[in-house]
């Protein structure tokens, strides 16, 4: 799976709730 720059933000938001933009 290739994560795009925009998707990375979503993953970070899910991985660390409260620290994602």
Secondary structure by P-SEA (a helix, b strand, c coil): ccccaaaaaaaaaaacccccc
